[in-house]
């Protein structure tokens, strides 16, 4: 029998690479979320998907808090329950529901590219609300990303929309609906950030994992606001493939990826880690082509180049201004 032995130095080198491997896997998982959503909303309604995704998420988040963070959440809940509910509502309806609606019309690749503008909105909104300084790289990156989004929305309505039999007006309308998601994610981050850094009136600093699970926990209950009799009839008859897609969203995209993200951030600095979020659109476009046979025309290529370049330049501006710890990336929500 062949045995393999690794020296202590070899294991040490392998452990140093492990967080980066985890981050790459998370990017691949989050890139696949858009494809899974696109598959599901062709069969069930955006409201059905929201309910079916976030009731299990609520159960898993509550279980995780109870098992591993019981003391922390018991202390925080009486003081910050309203914060958790507000963050949950923004995350649920502003980000996820708008994305679900958008993907009833838009290809997964286009929706994923629009969502990728989230860090740019965060930086621009942080200037008036958190008094953070706008630097030249931030402004330049933002303008490039917005130009890429505009190109994708306007010119995509002609070329990409025509291939999918989507009228230009409908394409632009649902692009704007999808754009609500990154704006909501940016607002979510700006509300959460003072509690992650301790720079709030109470001076309380909340662990990122605890805060994430705490706002995930009410999601399933809040999603029932969209329930109406007969809503879940299509869900019951879903195929096995669609149930797998739903499980992928709940277990891997919503819970597993977030836990992995924060685990990696305890081992590498947030600035370099944020680079992996820039490659999510690449995975999204690839999955859309391989699994859904989505067209990749010039609007997608040019739009993707502009958005990814713009977000990267904006991130560089954050890196130069704040050092290696990019605060805007610590609670990244793109997908999930």
C-alpha positions as CSV (number, residue, x, y, z in Angstrom):
1,X,0.0,0.0,0.0
2,X,1.3,3.4,-0.9
3,X,1.4,6.0,1.9
4,X,1.9,9.7,1.7
5,X,3.7,11.7,4.3
6,X,3.9,15.4,4.6
7,X,6.4,17.3,6.5
8,X,5.4,20.1,9.0
9,X,6.6,22.8,6.6
10,X,4.6,21.3,3.7
11,X,1.4,21.2,5.8
12,X,2.1,24.8,6.9
13,X,2.5,25.9,3.3
14,X,-0.7,24.1,2.4
15,X,-2.6,25.7,5.3
16,X,-1.5,29.1,4.0
17,X,-3.1,28.4,0.6
18,X,-6.3,27.0,2.1
19,X,-8.1,30.4,2.7
20,X,-7.4,31.4,-0.9
21,X,-8.8,28.1,-2.2
22,X,-11.9,28.7,0.0
23,X,-12.3,32.2,-1.4
24,X,-12.0,30.9,-5.0
25,X,-14.6,28.3,-4.3
26,X,-17.0,30.9,-2.7
27,X,-16.6,33.1,-5.8
28,X,-17.6,30.1,-7.9
29,X,-20.6,29.3,-5.7
30,X,-21.8,32.9,-5.7
31,X,-21.4,33.1,-9.4
32,X,-23.7,30.0,-9.7
33,X,-26.4,31.6,-7.6
34,X,-27.7,33.7,-10.6
35,X,-28.0,30.6,-12.8
36,X,-30.0,28.8,-10.1
37,X,-32.3,31.8,-9.6
38,X,-32.9,32.0,-13.4
39,X,-33.8,28.3,-13.5
40,X,-36.2,28.6,-10.7
41,X,-38.1,31.8,-11.6
42,X,-38.9,30.3,-15.0
43,X,-41.1,27.8,-13.1
44,X,-42.1,29.4,-9.8
45,X,-42.8,33.1,-9.0
46,X,-40.3,35.4,-7.4
47,X,-42.4,35.4,-4.2
48,X,-42.4,31.6,-4.1
49,X,-38.7,31.4,-4.5
50,X,-38.2,34.0,-1.7
51,X,-40.3,32.0,0.7
52,X,-38.9,28.6,-0.2
53,X,-35.3,29.9,0.0
54,X,-35.5,31.8,3.3
55,X,-37.7,29.7,5.5
56,X,-34.9,27.0,5.5
57,X,-32.3,29.8,5.8
58,X,-34.1,31.1,8.9
59,X,-34.1,27.6,10.5
60,X,-30.4,27.1,9.7
61,X,-29.4,30.6,11.0
62,X,-31.3,30.2,14.3
63,X,-29.7,26.7,14.8
64,X,-26.2,28.1,14.1
65,X,-26.7,31.0,16.5
66,X,-28.1,28.6,19.2
67,X,-25.2,26.1,18.9
68,X,-22.2,28.5,18.5
69,X,-23.2,32.0,19.4
70,X,-25.9,31.6,22.1
71,X,-24.3,34.0,24.6
72,X,-23.6,36.7,22.1
73,X,-27.0,36.7,20.5
74,X,-28.7,36.5,23.9
75,X,-26.8,39.7,24.9
76,X,-27.4,41.5,21.7
77,X,-31.0,40.6,20.8
78,X,-32.8,42.8,23.5
79,X,-30.8,45.9,22.4
80,X,-30.4,45.4,18.6
81,X,-33.5,43.4,17.5
82,X,-34.8,46.3,15.5
83,X,-31.5,46.6,13.7
84,X,-31.5,42.9,12.8
85,X,-35.1,43.2,11.4
86,X,-34.3,46.3,9.4
87,X,-31.2,44.7,7.9
88,X,-33.2,41.5,7.2
89,X,-36.0,43.4,5.4
90,X,-33.5,45.3,3.2
91,X,-31.6,42.2,2.4
92,X,-34.7,40.2,1.7
93,X,-37.0,42.6,-0.2
94,X,-34.5,45.2,-1.5
95,X,-31.8,42.8,-2.6
96,X,-33.2,39.3,-3.1
97,X,-36.8,39.9,-4.2
98,X,-35.8,42.6,-6.7
99,X,-33.2,40.2,-8.1
100,X,-35.7,37.4,-8.4
101,X,-38.1,39.7,-10.3
102,X,-35.3,40.9,-12.6
103,X,-34.3,37.4,-13.5
104,X,-37.7,36.5,-14.7
105,X,-36.7,38.4,-17.8
106,X,-33.0,39.0,-17.8
107,X,-30.4,36.3,-18.4
108,X,-28.4,35.2,-15.3
109,X,-25.2,36.7,-16.8
110,X,-26.7,40.2,-17.2
111,X,-28.3,40.1,-13.7
112,X,-25.0,39.0,-12.2
113,X,-23.1,41.9,-13.9
114,X,-25.6,44.5,-12.7
115,X,-25.3,43.1,-9.1
116,X,-21.5,43.4,-9.4
117,X,-21.8,47.2,-9.2
118,X,-22.7,46.9,-5.5
119,X,-19.3,48.0,-4.2
120,X,-19.4,51.2,-6.3
121,X,-22.8,52.2,-4.9
122,X,-21.4,51.5,-1.4
123,X,-18.5,53.8,-1.9
124,X,-20.6,56.6,-3.4
125,X,-23.3,56.4,-0.8
126,X,-20.7,56.3,2.0
127,X,-19.5,59.8,1.1
128,X,-22.6,61.7,2.1
129,X,-23.9,59.3,4.8
130,X,-20.7,58.1,6.5
131,X,-18.6,61.2,5.5
132,X,-16.0,59.0,3.8
133,X,-13.8,60.9,1.3
134,X,-14.2,60.3,-2.4
135,X,-10.8,60.0,-4.1
136,X,-10.0,60.1,-7.8
137,X,-9.7,56.3,-8.2
138,X,-13.1,55.8,-6.5
139,X,-14.8,58.4,-8.7
140,X,-13.0,57.1,-11.9
141,X,-13.8,53.5,-11.1
142,X,-17.4,54.4,-10.3
143,X,-17.9,56.2,-13.6
144,X,-16.4,53.3,-15.6
145,X,-18.6,50.8,-13.8
146,X,-21.7,52.9,-14.4
147,X,-20.8,53.3,-18.0
148,X,-20.5,49.5,-18.4
149,X,-23.9,49.1,-16.7
150,X,-25.5,51.7,-19.0
151,X,-23.9,50.0,-22.1
152,X,-25.2,46.6,-21.0
153,X,-28.7,48.0,-20.3
154,X,-29.1,50.1,-23.4
155,X,-27.3,48.2,-26.1
156,X,-28.1,44.8,-24.5
157,X,-31.8,45.7,-25.0
158,X,-31.1,45.5,-28.7
159,X,-28.7,42.6,-29.3
160,X,-29.1,40.3,-26.2
161,X,-32.8,41.1,-25.8
162,X,-33.5,40.3,-29.5
163,X,-31.9,36.9,-29.2
164,X,-34.2,36.1,-26.2
165,X,-37.3,37.7,-27.7
166,X,-37.4,40.4,-25.0
167,X,-38.7,43.8,-26.2
168,X,-36.2,46.7,-25.5
169,X,-38.6,48.4,-23.1
170,X,-39.1,45.3,-21.1
171,X,-35.3,44.7,-21.0
172,X,-34.6,48.2,-19.8
173,X,-37.4,48.0,-17.2
174,X,-36.2,44.8,-15.7
175,X,-32.6,46.0,-15.8
176,X,-33.7,48.9,-13.6
177,X,-35.6,46.6,-11.3
178,X,-32.5,44.5,-10.9
179,X,-30.5,47.7,-10.2
180,X,-32.5,48.1,-7.0
181,X,-30.6,45.1,-5.7
182,X,-27.0,46.5,-5.6
183,X,-28.4,49.8,-4.3
184,X,-30.2,48.0,-1.5
185,X,-27.0,45.9,-0.8
186,X,-25.0,49.2,-0.5
187,X,-27.6,50.7,1.9
188,X,-27.5,47.4,3.9
189,X,-23.7,47.6,4.2
190,X,-23.7,51.3,5.3
191,X,-26.2,50.5,8.0
192,X,-24.3,47.5,9.2
193,X,-20.8,48.9,9.0
194,X,-20.8,51.1,12.1
195,X,-21.8,48.0,14.1
196,X,-19.0,46.0,12.6
197,X,-16.4,48.6,13.4
198,X,-17.9,49.8,16.8
199,X,-18.3,53.3,15.5
200,X,-21.9,53.7,16.6
201,X,-23.6,55.6,19.4
202,X,-23.5,52.6,21.8
203,X,-19.9,51.8,20.9
204,X,-20.9,48.1,20.4
205,X,-18.8,46.1,18.0
206,X,-20.7,43.0,16.7
207,X,-18.9,40.0,15.3
208,X,-19.5,39.8,11.5
209,X,-20.7,36.2,11.7
210,X,-23.2,37.0,14.5
211,X,-24.5,40.0,12.7
212,X,-24.9,38.1,9.4
213,X,-26.8,35.2,11.1
214,X,-28.9,37.6,13.2
215,X,-30.3,39.4,10.1
216,X,-30.7,36.1,8.2
217,X,-32.8,34.7,11.1
218,X,-36.0,36.8,10.6
219,X,-35.9,36.4,6.8
220,X,-38.2,33.4,6.5
221,X,-40.8,35.0,8.7
222,X,-40.6,38.3,6.8
223,X,-40.9,36.5,3.5
224,X,-44.4,35.2,4.5
225,X,-45.6,38.8,3.9
226,X,-45.7,37.8,0.3
227,X,-47.7,34.6,0.8
228,X,-51.2,34.2,-0.5
229,X,-53.4,31.2,-1.0
230,X,-52.4,29.0,-3.9
231,X,-49.0,30.6,-4.1
232,X,-47.0,27.4,-3.5
233,X,-48.8,25.2,-6.0
234,X,-46.0,25.4,-8.6
235,X,-43.3,24.6,-6.0
236,X,-44.8,21.3,-5.1
237,X,-44.6,20.0,-8.7
238,X,-41.0,21.2,-9.2
239,X,-38.6,18.8,-10.9
240,X,-35.6,17.2,-9.1
241,X,-33.2,19.5,-10.9
242,X,-35.1,22.6,-9.5
243,X,-35.1,21.2,-6.0
244,X,-31.3,20.8,-6.3
245,X,-31.0,24.4,-7.5
246,X,-33.1,25.5,-4.5
247,X,-30.9,23.4,-2.1
248,X,-27.8,24.9,-3.7
249,X,-29.1,28.4,-3.0
250,X,-30.0,27.7,0.6
251,X,-27.1,25.6,1.8
252,X,-24.2,26.8,-0.4
253,X,-25.0,30.3,-1.5
254,X,-26.8,31.7,1.6
255,X,-25.3,29.9,4.6
256,X,-22.2,28.0,3.6
257,X,-20.6,30.7,1.5
258,X,-21.1,33.4,4.1
259,X,-19.5,31.2,6.9
260,X,-16.6,30.4,4.6
261,X,-16.2,34.0,3.6
262,X,-15.9,35.1,7.3
263,X,-13.7,32.1,8.1
264,X,-11.3,33.2,5.3
265,X,-11.3,36.8,6.5
266,X,-10.0,35.7,9.9
267,X,-6.9,34.3,8.1
268,X,-6.3,36.8,5.3
269,X,-6.8,40.5,5.1
270,X,-10.0,41.8,3.7
271,X,-8.4,43.9,1.0
272,X,-6.7,41.1,-0.9
273,X,-9.7,38.8,-0.2
274,X,-12.0,41.3,-1.9
275,X,-10.2,40.7,-5.2
276,X,-12.0,37.4,-5.4
277,X,-15.4,39.2,-5.6
278,X,-14.2,40.7,-8.9
279,X,-14.2,37.3,-10.6
280,X,-17.8,36.4,-9.6
281,X,-19.1,37.8,-12.9
282,X,-16.7,35.6,-14.9
283,X,-18.2,32.5,-13.2
284,X,-21.7,33.9,-13.7
285,X,-21.2,34.4,-17.5
286,X,-19.6,31.0,-17.8
287,X,-22.4,29.1,-16.0
288,X,-25.1,31.0,-17.9
289,X,-23.5,29.9,-21.2
290,X,-22.8,26.3,-20.2
291,X,-26.1,25.6,-18.4
292,X,-28.6,27.9,-19.9
293,X,-27.0,28.6,-23.3
294,X,-27.3,32.3,-22.8
295,X,-25.9,34.5,-25.5
296,X,-22.6,36.3,-25.0
297,X,-22.7,39.3,-27.3
298,X,-20.8,42.5,-27.5
299,X,-23.0,44.2,-24.9
300,X,-22.2,41.5,-22.3
301,X,-18.5,41.6,-23.1
302,X,-18.1,45.3,-23.1
303,X,-20.4,45.7,-20.1
304,X,-18.6,43.1,-18.1
305,X,-15.2,44.7,-18.9
306,X,-16.4,48.1,-17.8
307,X,-18.1,46.9,-14.6
308,X,-15.3,44.6,-13.5
309,X,-12.6,47.2,-14.3
310,X,-14.6,49.9,-12.6
311,X,-15.3,47.9,-9.4
312,X,-11.6,46.9,-9.3
313,X,-10.4,50.5,-9.6
314,X,-12.9,51.6,-6.9
315,X,-11.6,48.8,-4.7
316,X,-8.1,50.0,-5.4
317,X,-9.1,53.4,-4.2
318,X,-10.4,51.9,-1.0
319,X,-7.2,50.0,-0.6
320,X,-5.1,53.1,-1.0
321,X,-7.2,55.2,1.3
322,X,-7.8,52.7,4.2
323,X,-4.9,50.4,3.9
324,X,-5.3,46.7,3.4
325,X,-8.6,46.3,5.3
326,X,-11.3,47.3,2.8
327,X,-14.3,47.9,5.1
328,X,-16.9,48.0,2.3
329,X,-16.2,44.4,1.3
330,X,-16.5,42.9,4.8
331,X,-20.3,42.3,4.5
332,X,-20.5,41.7,0.8
333,X,-24.0,40.5,-0.3
334,X,-23.8,39.9,-4.1
335,X,-25.5,36.8,-4.3
336,X,-26.6,35.4,-2.6
